[in-house]
Amino acid sequence: MKIKNMNLFVEDLGDPNGEVIVFLNGVMASTNSWYSIMKPFIDQGYRIILHDFKGQLKSDKPKGPYTFLEHAEETIMILNELKITKAHFVGTSYGGEVAMKLAFSYPEYVKSLVIIDSVSETDEQMVKEINHWIELCEARDGYAFFWGMAKSIYGPTFMKENMDFLEKRAQATRHVDPSYLEGQITLYKTFNDDVNMTNHLKGIVAHTLIICGMDDILKPPKFSELIHQEIQNSQLVLLEDCGHVAIFEKSKEIIELIELWIK
């Protein structure tokens, strides 16, 4: 879809007359990261909207820096093109941060909100880790990049039990187009420079579910607790034995939580 003279990769799936759920990607991901999560909702008759943010795998990667408000605006422009005026929004990590920005900037579009492993501000340790990811991208070694960031996003149990799966992902990343790593650098810098939005969270009026893995060392539970404190109409769920990528590590639980929340 052409948005602001950019090509953004968009998927419009499920029942075109169904209630709409918009899933918003984590920073390293593409729309396919949601496929196992969204399938039950397609089966239940929902309409599912997915897209890659600018800078992500299948979308254009214009020169940065970007802002979270730009991502929110571009998401709304996609919905306007599709003649969608109201939706449930589910975002993980970077996508959750876009969802929060969208929820207080465009509240009229938001039926409900689910925020997974996201933050409304950073700390020194988080910025340090993201800067390390930038260095890994600049080295242009996709395999080393994957394993360099894996320890901070996957929980210890998941890593121990899924080493074959993770090695396959690492091998796939080895052959990724260099433009992917360039886009990642811009997105990481956007996160470090622009994620600060705690002071605006009281402007979120939508019914909000906040989910975080208890073993998330990248964006620890204290940040989700802060979001919960700031959003009046919210509930917090902490998942045991789960790292940062809850949508992979605890997909069954995530599906059940989303189903209950949007109903």
N, C-alpha and C positions, 0 to 999 in steps of 0.2 A: 504494500500500500504506500502511495506517495504522501508523505507527511512533511511539511516544511522543506520541500525539495529534497527529501531523503527517502530512500526505500527502506521501510520497516517491514520485517517478516511477520505476518499475522496469520493465525489459524482461527477459523470460525467453525466450530464443530457442534454436533448434537442437534437437538430439536430447535429449528429457527424460531419457533413460537414459545419456547420454554423460558423459565426464569433464567437469568444470566448470572454466571459466575466468571469473574475475571481472575485468572491465576497469573501472578507476577513473579518472574524468575529471580533466583539468586544470581550473584554477579558472574560466576564462572559458567553458568548454565545456559541452556537454550530451551525452547518450548518442550522438547521431548523429555525434559526432567520431570514434567508433570503427568506424563501419559498414564502411569500406573495409579496415580492419585485421582485423575479426572474420570477414568473409565466408569466407576460406579455411578458417577453423576450423569454421564451420558446415558447410561442404562436406565436411570430414573427420570429421564426426560428433560434434563437441563440443557441450556445452550452454553457452551464453553468458549471463552475468548482467551487466546494466548498470543503473546508477541515477544520478540526479542527487542530489548531496549536498543537504542542506538549505541554502537560500541560493542554489542554482543555478536555472537557467531554468525547469524544469518541476516543481520541488518547492516546498513551502512555504518561506517565508522568515521564520522567527520572529526576534524581536529577539535580537541577540547580546549579548556575544561568545560564540563557539563555542570548542570545543577539538578537537584532532585525536583525542583519545580518544573524544569523543562521536561523531565521524564513524566511527571504527572500530567502536564499540559498535553503531551504527545499521546498519552494513554486516552485522555478525554477526546482528543481529536479522532482517534481510531474509533471510539464508541460513537461519536457523532456521525462519522462516515457510515457506520453500520446501523444508524438510527436507533441506538440503544440509549435510553435516558436514565436507567436505574440498574444497578447490579450489586451482587455480593462480591467483595474483593478479598482475595486470599494471597498474601505475599510472604515469601520466605527470605530472610536475610536482607540483601539489597532491595529485593522486591517488596519486602515488608516496610522498608523505609520509604520507598516510593508510595506505597499504599497509605501510610500515615500522612505524608505530605499531601496526597490527593484528598484524603478524608477531611482535613481541615481547610483545604483550599477550594474544594468542590463538593461540599457536604451534600448537596442536592442529588448527587449521582449515587450515593452510597446507601445501600439497604442494610448491609452488615459488613463487619470487618474481621478478618482473622490474620493475626500477625505472628509469624513463626521465626524464632531465633533472630530477632532484629534489635536495633538500638535506636535511641533518639539522641545520643551523644557518644563521644569516644573517651578513651583515657590513654595514657602514655603507652601502656603495654599493647593496646589494640593498634594504635598508630604505628608502633614499632613493627608489629607483625605484618601489617599491610605494606609497609615500606620494604620489608623483606620479600614479599611477593613481587613488588615492582622490580627489585633487583633480579629475582629469578626470571621474570619476563624479559628483562633487558639482556640476559645471557642467551636468549633464543634457543633454549634446550627444553622442549615440551615435556620430555620424560622427567628431567630433573625438577622442572616446575611442578609437575603433579605431585611427586613424592615430597617435595619441599614444603608444600602447603597442606598435604594430607594429614599430617600429625596434629594440625590445629583445627581441622574441621570434622574429622571422624572420631567418634568415641572409641576408647580402647577395646571394648568388647566387640564392636562392629569390625574394627580393623583386624582383630585376631581371627574372627570367624569368616572374613570375606577377603582374604588376601588374594585369592585367584581373581575375583571380580575387580579388585582395585588394581591389580597388575594389568589386567586387560584395559582398564581405563587409562592407566599410565602409558601403555603401548599405543593406544589410540591418540593420546595427546602428543606423543612423540612426533606424529606426522601431521599435526594441525598446521593450517596455513599461518605464516608469520603475522598476517593481519589480525588474527585472533589475539595474539599476545600484545600487539600494539593497542588494540581496543581495550584489553584488560588493564593496561597501564593507565589509560585515560579514566576508566571506571574506578580504579583504586584511588586515583588522585581525587576524583569527584567525591568519593566516600570520605576520605580524610579531610577534605576542605569544606564539605557542605552538609554533613549529616546532622549537624547540631540543630535540633528542633524541639527539645524538651519544653521550652517556654510556650510552644504553640499547641501542645497536646490537649490542653483543656478545651480547645476549640473543636475537638472531635466529639460529635454527638452520637455517632453510630454505635450500635450494640457491638462491642469489641471483645473478641477472644484473643488472649495472648498466650502463646505456647513457647516453651523453651526447654531444651535438653539440660538436665542437671549436670551433665559432664561437658557442657559447651565451654571450652576454654577460650575460644575466639571472642564470643559475645556472651559472657557469663550471665547466669540468672539474675544478678543484681540489676542489670540493665532492663530486663523484662519486668522486674518488680517496680522499677522506677516508672516505666510506661504505665503499668497498672495503677500506680498511685495517682498519676496525672490524668488518666482518662476515666471520667466519672462512671460511665456505664460500661464497665469492663470486668472481665474475669480472667484469672491467671491459672494456667495449668503447667506444672513442671513434670517432665517425663524422666523417669528413672532410667539409669544405664543408657543414656543417649547423649551424643555429642551435638555438634552444630548442625549437621545435615539431617534433621529429624524427618524430613520427607522421604529419605531413603532408609534411615535406621529404624524408624517406627511408623512405616507407611500405613499399616492397618489402624493403628491408634489415631493417626492424623485424619484418616478418612472418617472414622467414627466421630471424632470431635467436630469436624467440619459439618458432617451431616446433621448432628444434633443442633449445632449453633445456627445454621441457616434456616432450619425448620422452626 
